[in-house]
Amino acid sequence: MKNNIVKYCNIKNNEVFLDGKSIFHDEEKLDFNEFIKKVYKNFEMEYPKFYKMDPLCKLAVAGSSILLDQFEEVDSEMAVILSNKSSCIDIDIVHQASISEGNEGYASPANFVYTLPNIALGEISIKYKLRSENSFFIFEDFNPDFLIDYTTSLIGLKKTNQVMCGWVEIFKNEYNAFLFIVKAEKGITFNKENLLKLI
Amino acid sequence: MEELKKELKEKIIEALNLEDMSIEDINDTDMLFEEGLGLDSIDALELIIILDKDYGIKLTDSKEGKKIFQSIETMAQYISENRTK
């Protein structure tokens, strides 16, 4: 069987979708941190470390938790391939402020530890005990061709039989997460046209 | 000393993003690491910065840190005896 999108999750504009259906919506126009805190509580994630994460990790962990908690076949070999445009610039700015003279030059270790986008992969892997291939790529825009090539190659070479991939973008309160699981099972055809439609 | 303990609890909750906690949830003798508040190594670095930045105490000996960061009680005791700010 060909590779298909078997499950997907979107988080954007104060709303969470699973397989295209709205499953959480906040009427108030909250900023990202307030909104994602409500998402965390609403889906009873019970992972106190969540509060310590930077915005990019919070978005990636919230999206993958909503997705993976509804996917019964997660195994430790699931590969994770993420991408975005702004890398981890959101927390980089906070870190820069923390080492500026205005703050007496004290860096915050809690901020510094998140100044790499692939920390988001680590947080997801720790939470779901994944010991698989993972990579985080930075592109100017959502790049379906690349995700299709990479994922198809991983499954084709039998490195894994399931991949969670997608786009996890956040910068200054503007955010968009689109995470999906690809597997050789019945689902939505894994092609560029569908990915551009689903994001 | 009671005021200092309250101040420390507030600083720890803020610096370590313990968002589900209030100062009433932390007892003076609760272990800060392991089975107590469950703080980790990054949190330990944040505590070292609090000592330096807010109380003018520079810690250089990690063994000393272990004793000082046992609880709010031990932290407050050490700060009151060694603070330069």
HADDOCK unambig.tbl for C-alpha pairs under 7 A between the chains (distance, minus, plus):
assign (segid A and resid 51 and name CA) (segid B and resid 17 and name CA) 6.05 0.50 0.50
assign (segid A and resid 51 and name CA) (segid B and resid 19 and name CA) 6.69 0.50 0.50
assign (segid A and resid 52 and name CA) (segid B and resid 16 and name CA) 6.96 0.50 0.50
assign (segid A and resid 52 and name CA) (segid B and resid 17 and name CA) 5.58 0.50 0.50
assign (segid A and resid 108 and name CA) (segid B and resid 46 and name CA) 6.76 0.50 0.50
assign (segid A and resid 109 and name CA) (segid B and resid 42 and name CA) 6.18 0.50 0.50
assign (segid A and resid 109 and name CA) (segid B and resid 45 and name CA) 6.43 0.50 0.50
assign (segid A and resid 109 and name CA) (segid B and resid 46 and name CA) 6.31 0.50 0.50
assign (segid A and resid 110 and name CA) (segid B and resid 42 and name CA) 6.16 0.50 0.50
